[in-house]
């Protein structure tokens, strides 16, 4: 573990936050991402920046970091407030990827409270929709978001897995998505007036932030229910649902997480790639890590680089069938290349770094069967093809 300190030249006395990187010397950590960590460490009120092994550069702030401060900075959470990963058990008689891939619903098309009032997925909504934000409900979004049908692979901690109701070869739905347009609206309203500055009224920001976090969690449940019904299964409650873009008020400070999952005694799904396993871990990170763990493999290529290199090495069909035998549903060819497994770090190294630094214990792997990104019109169910498409 490397302990690094950022210093800022200033005519006034100022304390400088510590930066701790939880990665081995052989792990791929970009210098630009480290530079962003030190820029964050120089902000007023910052006390400690914990960088996870999936650290990579983001827009204005590093992704894969947990940042503690006495001042609340909305830009350190970003626009996708409430983004997270949930895991839902699902029971199917037979799991044939080719057949199931064709049955996934169109998760670019939002559920309309009036036009889709009879959709059984609404049963998971208890009470009011957070912030009354009906736009984009039940949609996955773009970028690295996905819905995946997977099977439990290797079980490292049978007792822990059993407590979660999991055993080898069980099936799960993994949903990675956030607050869609709601979080973006909240950040845009702040930056239009204050730029990258702090929230002038932390309480007002946190009230909107909390709505977005609840909305993201509800949206993951809605998508899981839509997919379960489409595959002929009954929806289930999530056994894991951890948000990795949020602010937590902890010990009198604001703990900002951007691409970092809460790691204080919780179960977390650390996402791999479309062509590798993901890892369900028991997290037990302490204050040095800002009580956080990695949220995924982390990018090692920019989207532009992944697109350029991917087109030189792979065909579209190669990327739709992964090395683990799973299928990728994605009608957006550019996104297929941008999200290719080779664009990401090795998930095994990320997990090894978490273990070596005492932040988490692997419980089980999940192996992809079908990963949904965007609808492939050739296999979209008739019911959704007839409806007007809406992209939010």
Long-range contacts (C-beta under 8 A, 24 or more apart in sequence): 1-357, 4-34, 4-37, 4-38, 5-41, 6-37, 6-38, 6-39, 6-41, 6-42, 7-42, 8-42, 15-47, 16-41, 16-42, 17-41, 17-42, 17-43, 17-46, 17-47, 17-48, 17-49, 17-68, 17-69, 18-47, 18-48, 18-49, 19-48, 19-49, 19-51, 20-48, 20-49, 20-50, 20-51, 20-288, 20-289, 21-51, 21-55, 22-50, 22-51, 22-52, 22-53, 22-289, 22-353, 22-354, 22-357, 22-359, 23-51, 23-52, 23-53, 23-55, 23-353, 24-53, 24-349, 24-352, 24-353, 24-356, 26-349, 27-53, 27-345, 27-349, 27-350, 27-353, 28-300, 28-345, 28-349, 29-53, 29-55, 30-55, 30-56, 30-57, 30-300, 32-57, 33-57, 33-62, 33-63, 33-64, 36-60, 36-61, 36-62, 37-62, 37-65, 40-65, 40-67, 40-76, 43-69, 43-71, 43-73, 44-71, 44-198, 45-69, 45-70, 45-71, 45-198, 46-71, 47-253, 48-290, 49-290, 50-260, 50-288, 50-289, 50-290, 50-292, 52-259, 52-260, 52-289, 52-292, 52-293, 52-294, 52-295, 52-298, 52-350, 52-354, 53-294, 53-298, 53-345, 53-349, 53-350, 53-353, 53-354, 54-259, 54-294, 54-295, 54-296, 54-297, 54-298, 54-345, 54-350, 55-298, 56-298, 56-299, 56-300, 58-258, 58-259, 60-196, 61-258, 62-258, 62-259, 63-258, 63-259, 63-298, 63-299, 64-258, 64-259, 64-260, 64-294, 64-295, 64-298, 65-257, 65-258, 65-259, 65-260, 66-255, 66-256, 66-257, 66-260, 66-289, 66-290, 66-291, 66-292, 67-255, 67-256, 67-257, 67-258, 67-290, 68-250, 68-253, 68-254, 68-255, 68-256, 68-290, 69-253, 69-254, 69-256, 70-252, 70-253, 70-254, 71-198, 71-254, 72-198, 72-199, 72-202, 72-205, 72-206, 72-247, 72-254, 72-256, 73-196, 73-197, 73-198, 73-199, 73-254, 73-256, 74-186, 74-187, 74-190, 74-191, 74-198, 74-199, 74-205, 74-209, 75-187, 75-190, 75-191, 75-196, 76-247, 76-256, 76-258, 77-187, 77-209, 77-245, 77-246, 77-247, 77-256, 77-257, 77-258, 78-183, 78-187, 78-245, 78-258, 79-183, 79-184, 79-186, 79-187, 79-188, 80-178, 80-179, 80-183, 80-184, 80-245, 81-178, 81-179, 81-182, 81-183, 81-186, 81-187, 81-209, 81-212, 81-213, 81-216, 81-245, 81-246, 82-178, 82-179, 82-182, 82-183, 82-212, 82-213, 82-214, 82-215, 82-216, 82-217, 82-243, 82-245, 82-246, 83-145, 83-176, 83-177, 83-178, 83-179, 83-183, 83-216, 83-243, 83-244, 83-245, 84-176, 84-178, 84-216, 84-217, 84-220, 84-241, 84-242, 84-243, 84-244, 84-245, 84-261, 85-174, 85-175, 85-176, 85-240, 85-241, 85-242, 85-244, 85-261, 85-268, 85-269, 85-271, 85-295, 86-174, 86-175, 86-217, 86-220, 86-221, 86-224, 86-238, 86-240, 86-241, 86-242, 86-269, 87-172, 87-173, 87-174, 87-175, 87-238, 87-239, 87-240, 87-241, 87-269, 87-280, 87-366, 88-172, 88-173, 88-174, 88-175, 88-224, 88-228, 88-235, 88-236, 88-237, 88-238, 88-239, 89-165, 89-166, 89-170, 89-171, 89-172, 89-236, 89-239, 90-149, 90-171, 90-172, 90-173, 90-228, 90-231, 90-233, 90-236, 91-171, 91-233, 91-234, 92-171, 92-231, 92-232, 92-233, 95-149, 95-151, 95-171, 95-369, 97-149, 97-325, 97-326, 97-327, 97-369, 97-370, 98-327, 100-149, 100-231, 100-369, 100-370, 101-327, 101-329, 101-370, 101-372, 101-376, 101-379, 102-379, 102-381, 103-230, 103-231, 103-232, 103-381, 104-147, 104-227, 104-230, 104-231, 104-329, 104-370, 104-372, 104-375, 104-379, 104-381, 105-226, 105-227, 105-230, 105-380, 105-381, 105-383, 105-384, 106-375, 106-380, 106-381, 106-384, 106-385, 106-387, 106-389, 107-138, 107-139, 107-140, 107-147, 107-223, 107-226, 107-227, 107-372, 107-374, 107-375, 108-139, 108-140, 108-374, 108-375, 108-389, 108-390, 108-391, 109-138, 109-139, 109-384, 109-387, 109-389, 109-390, 110-135, 110-136, 110-137, 110-138, 110-139, 110-390, 110-392, 111-137, 111-138, 111-222, 111-226, 113-137, 119-226, 120-225, 120-229, 121-222, 121-225, 121-226, 121-229, 121-235, 122-222, 123-225, 123-235, 124-218, 124-221, 124-222, 124-224, 124-225, 124-235, 125-218, 125-222, 129-215, 129-218, 130-182, 130-211, 130-212, 130-214, 130-215, 130-218, 131-182, 131-208, 131-211, 131-212, 131-215, 133-181, 133-182, 133-211, 133-215, 135-180, 135-181, 135-182, 135-392, 136-180, 136-181, 136-182, 136-219, 136-392, 137-219, 137-222, 138-219, 138-222, 138-223, 138-226, 139-177, 139-180, 139-219, 139-223, 139-392, 140-175, 140-177, 140-223, 140-372, 140-373, 140-374, 141-177, 141-178, 141-180, 142-332, 142-335, 142-374, 144-176, 144-296, 144-339, 145-176, 145-177, 145-178, 145-373, 146-174, 146-175, 146-176, 146-274, 146-371, 146-372, 146-373, 147-173, 147-174, 147-175, 147-176, 147-177, 147-223, 147-224, 147-227, 147-371, 147-372, 148-173, 148-174, 148-175, 148-176, 148-366, 148-368, 148-369, 148-370, 148-371, 148-372, 149-173, 149-227, 149-231, 149-368, 149-369, 149-370, 149-371, 150-174, 150-278, 150-366, 150-367, 150-368, 150-369, 151-366, 151-367, 151-369, 152-364, 152-365, 152-366, 152-367, 153-277, 153-364, 153-365, 153-366, 153-367, 154-277, 154-364, 154-365, 155-363, 155-364, 156-361, 156-362, 156-363, 156-364, 157-282, 157-361, 157-362, 157-363, 157-364, 160-282, 160-363, 161-280, 161-363, 161-364, 164-239, 164-240, 164-267, 164-280, 164-363, 165-239, 166-239, 166-280, 166-364, 171-369, 172-239, 172-366, 173-224, 173-227, 173-228, 174-269, 174-271, 174-278, 174-366, 175-220, 175-223, 175-224, 176-271, 177-216, 177-219, 177-220, 177-223, 178-212, 178-216, 178-219, 178-245, 179-212, 179-213, 179-215, 179-216, 179-219, 180-215, 180-219, 180-392, 181-392, 182-211, 182-212, 182-215, 183-212, 183-216, 183-245, 186-212, 202-254, 206-247, 206-249, 209-246, 209-247, 213-243, 213-246, 216-243, 217-241, 217-243, 227-372, 230-381, 239-267, 240-267, 240-268, 240-269, 240-280, 242-266, 242-267, 242-268, 242-269, 244-295, 250-291, 255-290, 255-291, 255-292, 257-290, 257-292, 259-295, 259-296, 259-298, 260-290, 260-292, 260-293, 260-294, 260-295, 261-292, 261-293, 261-294, 261-295, 262-291, 262-292, 262-293, 263-289, 263-291, 263-292, 263-293, 263-359, 263-360, 264-291, 267-363, 268-293, 268-295, 268-360, 269-366, 270-294, 270-295, 270-296, 270-297, 270-347, 270-350, 270-351, 270-354, 270-360, 271-295, 271-296, 271-297, 271-347, 272-296, 272-297, 272-344, 272-347, 273-297, 273-339, 273-340, 273-341, 273-343, 273-344, 273-347, 274-319, 274-322, 274-326, 274-328, 274-339, 274-340, 274-341, 274-368, 274-371, 275-322, 275-323, 275-324, 275-326, 275-341, 275-368, 276-323, 276-324, 276-341, 276-346, 276-347, 277-324, 277-347, 277-365, 277-366, 277-367, 277-368, 278-347, 278-365, 278-366, 278-368, 279-347, 279-351, 279-362, 279-363, 279-364, 279-365, 279-366, 280-362, 280-363, 280-364, 280-365, 280-366, 281-351, 281-354, 281-360, 281-361, 281-362, 281-363, 282-360, 282-361, 282-363, 283-359, 283-360, 284-358, 284-359, 284-360, 284-361, 285-359, 285-360, 286-358, 289-357, 289-359, 293-354, 293-359, 293-360, 294-350, 294-353, 294-354, 296-344, 296-347, 296-350, 297-344, 297-345, 297-346, 297-347, 297-350, 298-344, 298-345, 298-350, 299-343, 299-344, 299-345, 300-343, 300-344, 300-345, 301-342, 301-343, 303-338, 303-343, 305-343, 306-337, 306-338, 306-339, 306-340, 306-342, 306-343, 307-334, 307-337, 307-338, 309-342, 310-336, 310-337, 310-338, 310-340, 310-342, 310-343, 311-337, 313-342, 314-340, 322-368, 322-371, 324-367, 324-368, 326-367, 326-368, 326-369, 326-370, 326-371, 327-369, 327-370, 327-371, 328-370, 328-371, 328-373, 329-370, 329-371, 329-372, 329-373, 329-374, 329-375, 329-376, 329-379, 330-372, 330-373, 330-374, 330-376, 331-374, 331-375, 331-376, 331-377, 332-373, 332-374, 335-373, 335-374, 336-373, 339-373
